[in-house]
Structures are given as structure tokens and as C-alpha cells.
Amino acid sequence: MHSNFKERAIEFAKKAVEEDDAGNYAKAFPLYMHAMEYFKAYLKYEKYPQLKEPIAQRFTEYLRRAEEIRSILDERERSGLPVNGDAAVVAARPPPKANTRTSKDSDGEDRESSKLRSALDSAIIREKPNVLWDDVAGLDSAKKALQEAVILPVEFPQFFTGKLKPWKAFLLYGPPGTGKSYLAKAVATESDSTFFSISASDVVSKWMGESEKLVSNLFQMARENAPSIIFIDEIDSLVGQRGEGNESEASRRIKTEFLVQIQGVSNSDENVLVLAATNTPFALDQAIRRRFDKRIYIPLPDIIARQHMFKLHLGDTPNDLSEVDFEELAKRTEGFSGSDIAICVKDVLFEPIRKTQDATHFQHLVKQGQEFWMPCSPTEEGAVQITMRGLAKKGLAAKILPPHITKSDFNKVLARQKPTVSKDDLKIYEKFTKEFGVEG
């Protein structure tokens, strides 16, 4: 039903524009009002935001024009002039509404291109994320491949002569939480390149109707700012399998534009790298998949990587863990992703605070000439029966220190945490890697 509202709205709007262009304001005004009534009805019943957005924009533009015409009519009526003006009045009126700009209007195209580039400007990462290669646990093969593609061509261009060309398109795939986006942040930090970070979900919602133009402008900006890297997160939501039942014409056009642009980068000598990440590589369009000359599997972290991750996430937080304790934690968390370990450590970091909140006794300590209060058991020497709130009421809140993190804190958290990636999920990734990928 709401599609009929849209058709009727467009029909009235078209007639309104014709009368407006001819300077027949008295006829144009009611036609605009009829168009907006149907647009309002359409917007009321349409459920999908991506379909409502361009219509809402058009509604606003027609409303603005109708108000301009109403002002013209009121002014002419007050002046005792006929409501429909002559040619001079028509020439002096404000510019027509949406959809009246011709493709030959080069100034309009320049303005449009400038607008698109302004929208893309926010995708440029101007401040380094401060993630170093050493901060990425494991994934040595993936890091080496990315260094070959990103660092070496910039620092040692003399290496790439004749038939040797750097890699131009990387696909990082694997289970959620294994560090694909984190690896991209390391690339942004370590490389001396312009870094464009594009979210596929944002692209679809923002670029409705102009997606292919924005993709074209994105790659053109990358060429102008070379050496540059275009990172596309969750690329599967942008370029999934073609021919799906729910695929729209806009979706097909954006896939085609990506195919053309990535192919253009791969065949050129321009210092532009396309880096994409996905949790569902099997959902990618096969033509897009072939455009990535390097498809790297980012697996779950091995035991050495897990041990390194526990240390990284714990950082300089006071703790009583030994090297043997870290090794044991790594063994106990087989099947955990990097994200699982990060969540585990974050939960553990709260344990000292929880102990402090629940404590009924505190010990008075003096360290380096400064006084502190630390929670303790009632049987410890010097234990004072008081709560955290009680100390705060005495004005000693700033003197309270939480206890160090212990192995038992990790035992408590790991008893209630389970890995988020199943063995069946891993089999799917392993099968894809055997057919199309490379071990990371």
C-alpha cells in the first residue's frame, strides 16, 4: 500500500516542478502540498530506515521550496501583483528543488564530489592508534605478510622492480575476536601511510543511492594520498553473494564498483593497499574473493599467544602471578579467542575492588612514608574491624588500596567463563582455508 503513496507523491512532485519551472507559483504550491501529504503517508508506513532516508530528505527539500513559494505568493499579494510572475521573476527565483540538476552541470558535480569527499574525510585516521606489532600476540605469518605489503614498499622501493610487485589486496578472515581489526590498527600505527578506516555497516546506511560514487571517490582519494591503505571492516555485509533473493539494485551496483576499483588497484603501480576483514568469508561474493591476492586465516591464539595476551592485558597492574601461573592460564584457556581472554582479564581486574567492598577488616600499612589501608582477613596481625564505607566516613577514602591480583582471582573468573567459538565453527573456517586461504 505504501508504495502507492510514493508513486502518487512523485507524480504530484513532478507536476509541481514543471509549474514551478514555468513560474506558475499559484499552481505549483498546492501540487507541492499534495506531494508532501503522500510522502508523509509513505514515511508513516515504510518500515525500513534505508528506504525512508532518501524520501525524508526529498520531503524536506520540497517543503523548503513550498515555503519559498508561499513567501513569494504572499509578497506579490501584498504588493497587488499577479501571483504568477513574468520571465524576469522566474529567472530571479531561488534554485529549483532536488532532482532538477542536470548531469551537464559541472559546478553541481563539483559540489557533489566535494560533499562526498567531506563525508569520507572522517574515515581518515589522522592519529596513530598506538598499537605496535609486538602488541599483537602471535600471528607471525600474517604480520610478516603485511610488513611485506605495507612497510617494505615505502621504506625500500628499490626492492620492487621488474616483475616484483607488492601485494595490493589482503583479506583477513577468521572467528570473531581473534585480532583482525587489532592487526589493522597495528598496520595503521607502524606504516607511514594514509589510513582510511571504512565500516561496511556505516557505508550501507550512509551511502544509500550514491554508494558507488562514494566508493569511486574513496579510491581516488587513496590514490591522491598515496601511499595509503583502505581498511574495510565486516566487508561481508557490503559485498555478500550476488543473486540472493533480498539483494537490491543498489547492492549490486556497489559490488560492481568495488570489483572495478580493487581490480584497478591490483593492476596499477599506485601505492594503494586494500585491507579487509570478515568473520564470514564463505558469505563473500566469489568475484570479490578472487580480487584479494592474499587471503590470510587469523585463527584462535595458540598457547604461547594466549600466555602473551594475559600479560599484555594485565599490564602493570599489581599481581602475585609467576611465570608458571601464566603458563597454566594459557593451558586452561585452549579454545579461547583473544577477545575471550581480554574479557576474562577485565573481569579479574575487578576482583580486588570486589574484595575491598566486601571486606570487614583492614590493615594499616606504611609504605615509603605514606599511610595506606588494605583489606585483610580478621585473623591477620593488626587487623582493624572496619568497612570501606567506614574508612571513607573518616576521610580516609584516598588511603584505601585494593589487594594485588592473585591466581585464585583468575580461577574464580575462569570457573564461570566459557569460550565463544565452537569446534563446529572452527571446522568451517578450516574447510574454507583448505579451499581458498592461507594459514596466518
C-alpha positions in Angstrom: 0.0 0.0 0.0 2.7 2.5 0.9 4.4 2.0 -2.5 1.2 3.7 -4.0 1.7 6.7 -1.7 5.3 7.0 -3.0 4.1 6.8 -6.7 1.4 9.4 -6.1 3.9 11.7 -4.3 6.3 11.5 -7.1 3.5 12.2 -9.6 2.4 15.4 -7.8 6.0 16.4 -7.2 6.8 16.1 -10.9 3.8 18.3 -11.9 4.8 20.8 -9.1 8.3 21.1 -10.5 7.0 21.7 -14.0 4.7 24.5 -12.9 7.5 25.9 -10.7 9.9 26.0 -13.6 7.3 27.8 -15.6 6.8 30.4 -12.9 3.2 29.3 -12.2 3.6 29.5 -8.4 -0.1 29.5 -7.6 -0.4 26.1 -9.4 2.9 24.8 -8.1 2.2 25.4 -4.4 -0.9 23.1 -3.9 0.8 20.4 -6.0 3.8 20.5 -3.7 1.5 20.3 -0.7 -0.3 17.3 -2.2 3.1 15.6 -2.9 4.2 16.1 0.7 0.9 14.7 2.1 1.6 11.5 0.2 5.3 11.5 1.2 4.2 11.7 4.8 1.8 8.8 4.4 4.6 6.8 2.8 7.1 7.6 5.6 4.5 6.6 8.2 4.1 3.0 6.8 7.5 2.3 5.4 9.4 0.1 7.9 13.0 0.1 6.5 15.1 3.1 7.6 17.4 2.8 4.5 14.4 3.3 2.2 12.9 6.1 4.4 16.1 8.2 4.5 16.1 9.4 0.8 12.4 10.1 0.9 12.7 12.1 4.1 15.4 14.1 2.5 13.3 14.8 -0.6 10.3 15.7 1.6 12.4 18.3 3.4 13.6 19.8 0.1 10.1 20.1 -1.3 8.9 21.6 2.0 11.6 24.2 1.9 10.7 25.1 -1.7 7.0 25.2 -0.9 7.7 27.7 1.9 9.8 29.8 -0.5 6.9 29.8 -3.0 4.4 30.7 -0.2 6.6 33.7 0.7 6.6 34.8 -2.9 2.9 34.5 -3.2 2.3 36.4 0.0 4.6 39.2 -1.1 3.0 39.5 -4.5 -0.4 39.5 -3.0 0.6 42.3 -0.6 2.0 44.3 -3.5 -1.1 43.8 -5.6 0.8 42.0 -8.3 -0.4 38.8 -10.1 0.6 35.6 -8.3 2.2 34.1 -11.4 5.3 36.1 -12.4 6.9 37.0 -15.7 10.2 35.7 -17.1 12.3 38.1 -15.0 10.7 36.9 -11.8 11.2 33.3 -12.9 14.8 33.9 -13.6 15.3 35.5 -10.2 13.6 32.9 -8.1 15.7 30.5 -5.9 17.2 27.4 -7.4 14.8 24.5 -8.2 14.5 21.6 -5.8 16.0 18.2 -5.7 16.3 16.1 -8.9 16.3 19.2 -11.2 20.1 19.4 -11.6 21.3 18.0 -14.9 24.4 15.8 -15.4 25.9 18.6 -17.5 26.0 20.9 -14.6 29.7 20.7 -13.8 29.6 23.1 -10.9 26.9 20.9 -9.3 29.0 17.9 -9.9 32.0 19.6 -8.3 29.8 20.5 -5.3 28.6 16.9 -5.1 32.1 15.5 -5.3 33.2 17.9 -2.6 30.3 16.8 -0.4 31.2 13.1 -0.9 34.8 13.7 0.0 33.8 15.6 3.1 31.9 12.6 4.2 34.9 10.3 3.5 37.3 12.7 5.3 36.1 11.4 8.7 37.3 7.9 7.6 40.9 9.0 7.5 42.8 8.0 10.7 44.9 11.1 11.4 46.1 10.0 14.9 48.0 6.7 15.1 46.1 4.1 17.2 49.3 3.3 19.1 49.2 -0.4 18.6 52.6 -1.9 17.8 53.5 -5.1 16.0 54.7 -6.5 19.4 51.3 -5.7 20.9 49.7 -8.3 18.5 50.2 -11.7 20.1 51.1 -14.5 17.7 50.0 -14.2 14.1 53.7 -14.0 12.9 52.9 -15.1 9.4 50.1 -12.5 9.0 52.4 -9.8 10.4 55.2 -10.7 8.1 52.9 -10.7 5.0 51.5 -7.3 5.9 55.0 -5.9 6.5 55.9 -7.1 3.0 52.9 -5.3 1.6 53.0 -2.1 3.7 56.4 -1.3 5.2 58.8 -2.6 2.6 57.4 -0.8 -0.5 57.6 2.5 1.3 60.9 2.2 3.0 62.7 0.1 0.3 61.1 0.9 -3.0 64.2 -0.3 -4.8 63.3 -3.9 -3.9 60.2 -3.8 -6.0 61.4 -3.5 -9.6 60.7 -5.5 -12.7 58.2 -8.3 -12.1 58.2 -8.0 -8.3 55.2 -6.0 -7.2 53.9 -5.6 -3.6 50.7 -7.3 -2.6 47.7 -5.0 -3.2 44.7 -6.7 -1.6 44.6 -8.6 1.7 41.6 -10.4 3.2 41.9 -11.2 6.9 39.3 -13.8 8.0 38.6 -16.0 11.0 36.4 -16.4 14.1 35.3 -13.3 15.9 37.7 -11.8 18.5 40.9 -13.2 17.0 42.5 -9.8 16.4 41.7 -9.0 12.7 40.8 -5.3 13.5 43.6 -5.1 16.0 46.1 -6.2 13.4 44.7 -3.4 11.1 45.3 -0.9 13.9 48.9 -2.1 14.1 49.3 -1.6 10.4 47.9 2.0 10.8 50.4 2.6 13.6 53.5 1.1 12.0 53.0 2.3 8.5 53.8 5.7 7.2 50.7 5.7 5.0 47.3 7.5 4.9 44.9 5.1 6.6 41.2 5.0 5.6 39.1 3.0 8.0 35.7 2.1 6.5 32.9 0.3 8.3 30.7 -1.6 5.9 27.6 -1.2 8.0 28.1 2.6 8.0 28.7 2.6 4.3 25.3 0.9 3.5 23.3 3.3 5.8 25.1 6.5 4.7 25.6 6.0 1.0 22.1 5.0 0.0 21.6 5.9 -3.6 25.2 7.2 -4.0 27.2 4.3 -2.8 29.1 3.6 -6.0 30.1 7.3 -6.3 31.4 7.3 -2.8 33.4 4.1 -3.4 34.9 5.7 -6.5 35.8 8.9 -4.6 37.3 6.8 -1.7 39.7 5.0 -4.1 40.5 8.3 -5.9 41.3 9.9 -2.5 43.5 7.0 -1.6 45.4 7.4 -4.9 45.9 11.1 -4.3 47.2 10.5 -0.8 49.4 7.5 -1.6 51.0 5.6 0.0 47.6 4.7 1.5 45.7 1.9 3.0 41.9 1.3 2.7 40.7 -0.9 5.6 37.2 -2.3 5.2 35.8 -3.9 8.4 33.0 -6.5 8.1 33.3 -6.5 4.3 30.8 -9.4 4.0 27.9 -7.1 4.9 28.9 -4.9 1.9 29.8 -7.5 -0.8 27.9 -10.7 0.0 26.9 -13.3 -2.5 25.3 -11.9 -5.6 21.9 -13.2 -6.7 20.5 -13.5 -3.2 16.7 -13.0 -3.0 16.9 -9.9 -0.9 19.6 -8.2 -2.9 18.8 -4.7 -4.1 19.9 -2.9 -7.2 21.9 -0.5 -5.1 23.7 -3.5 -3.5 24.6 -4.9 -7.0 26.0 -1.6 -8.1 28.2 -1.1 -5.1 29.6 -4.7 -5.6 30.4 -3.9 -9.2 32.1 -0.7 -8.2 34.3 -2.4 -5.6 35.2 -5.1 -8.2 36.3 -2.4 -10.7 38.2 -0.4 -8.1 40.1 -3.3 -6.4 40.9 -4.6 -9.9 42.2 -1.2 -10.8 44.4 -1.0 -7.7 45.8 -4.6 -8.4 46.7 -3.8 -12.0 48.4 -0.4 -11.3 51.7 0.7 -9.9 50.0 3.0 -7.4 51.0 2.6 -3.8 47.5 1.7 -2.5 46.7 -1.3 -0.4 43.2 -2.7 0.2 42.9 -4.5 3.6 39.6 -6.1 4.5 38.4 -8.2 7.5 35.5 -10.6 7.8 34.1 -13.3 10.2 32.2 -15.0 7.4 34.5 -15.3 4.3 32.2 -18.0 2.9 29.5 -15.3 2.6 31.6 -13.2 0.3 30.8 -12.9 -3.4 33.3 -15.2 -5.2 34.3 -12.5 -7.7 35.3 -10.2 -4.7 37.1 -13.1 -3.0 39.3 -13.6 -6.1 40.2 -9.9 -6.1 42.1 -10.4 -2.8 45.5 -11.9 -3.8 46.3 -12.7 -0.2 43.6 -14.4 1.9 45.0 -15.0 5.4 43.4 -17.1 8.1 43.5 -15.5 11.6 43.0 -18.5 13.9 42.4 -18.7 17.6 45.6 -17.9 19.5 47.9 -20.7 20.3 49.3 -21.4 23.8 52.2 -19.0 23.5 50.0 -16.2 22.2 47.5 -16.8 25.0 50.2 -16.5 27.6 51.4 -13.3 26.0 47.8 -11.9 25.9 47.3 -12.5 29.7 50.5 -10.5 30.3 49.5 -7.7 27.9 46.0 -7.2 29.2 47.2 -7.4 32.8 49.9 -4.8 32.1 51.5 -3.2 35.2 48.5 -4.0 37.5 50.0 -5.2 40.8 49.8 -9.0 40.9 51.3 -12.1 42.5 51.4 -14.3 39.4 54.5 -16.2 38.5 55.7 -17.3 35.0 54.4 -20.8 35.8 51.0 -19.3 36.7 50.8 -17.6 33.3 51.7 -20.9 31.5 48.9 -22.7 33.4 46.4 -20.0 32.5 47.4 -20.4 28.8 46.9 -24.2 29.0 43.5 -23.8 30.7 42.1 -21.4 28.1 42.5 -23.6 25.0 39.8 -22.6 22.5 39.6 -19.0 23.8 39.8 -16.2 21.4 41.8 -13.0 22.0 38.5 -11.3 22.9 37.6 -14.0 25.4 40.9 -13.6 27.1 40.5 -9.7 27.2 37.1 -10.1 28.8 38.5 -12.6 31.3 41.3 -10.3 32.4 38.9 -7.3 32.6 36.7 -9.3 34.9 39.7 -10.3 37.0 40.8 -6.7 37.3 37.5 -6.0 39.2 38.2 -8.8 41.8 40.4 -6.6 44.1 37.7 -3.9 44.1 35.0 -6.5 45.0 37.2 -7.8 47.8 37.7 -4.3 49.1 33.9 -3.6 49.0 33.1 -6.8 50.9 35.9 -6.6 53.4 35.1 -6.3 57.1 38.7 -5.8 58.3 41.5 -3.6 57.1 45.2 -3.4 57.9 47.0 -0.2 58.4 50.3 0.0 56.4 53.1 2.5 55.9 54.9 2.4 52.6 57.7 4.9 51.7 56.5 7.3 54.3 52.8 7.1 53.2 49.9 5.5 55.1 47.5 3.1 53.5 44.6 0.8 54.4 44.4 -2.6 52.7 41.6 -5.2 53.2 42.7 -8.3 55.2 41.3 -11.3 57.0 40.1 -10.9 60.6 42.9 -13.2 61.8 45.8 -11.2 60.3 48.0 -9.3 62.7 47.0 -5.6 63.0 43.5 -6.2 61.5 41.1 -3.4 62.4 37.3 -4.1 62.2 36.0 -1.5 59.7 34.4 -1.4 56.3 35.4 0.6 53.2 32.4 2.9 53.8 33.6 3.4 57.4 37.0 4.4 56.3 35.5 6.8 53.8 33.4 8.4 56.5 36.6 9.1 58.4 38.1 10.9 55.4 40.4 8.0 54.5 38.9 7.1 51.2 42.0 8.2 49.3 44.2 6.0 51.6 42.4 2.7 50.7 44.5 0.3 48.5 42.9 -2.8 46.8 44.9 -6.0 47.2 47.1 -7.5 44.5 45.6 -9.8 41.8 46.2 -13.4 42.6 45.9 -16.7 40.8 42.8 -17.5 42.8 41.1 -14.4 41.2 41.7 -16.0 37.8 40.4 -19.4 39.0 37.2 -17.7 40.2 36.6 -15.9 36.9 37.6 -18.9 34.6 35.1 -21.1 36.5 32.3 -19.1 35.1 33.6 -18.2 31.6 33.4 -20.3 28.5 34.9 -19.8 25.0 32.6 -18.1 22.5 33.8 -20.0 19.4 32.6 -23.6 19.0 34.5 -26.5 17.4 31.9 -26.7 14.6 32.6 -23.1 13.8 36.3 -23.8 13.5 35.7 -26.7 11.1 34.0 -24.3 8.7 37.0 -21.9 8.8 39.4 -24.8 8.3 37.5 -26.1 5.3 37.5 -22.6 3.8 41.2 -22.2 4.4 42.0 -25.6 2.6 40.0 -24.4 -0.4 40.8 -20.7 -0.6 43.0 -19.4 2.2 46.4 -19.3 3.7 47.3 -20.1 7.3 48.0 -16.9 9.4 
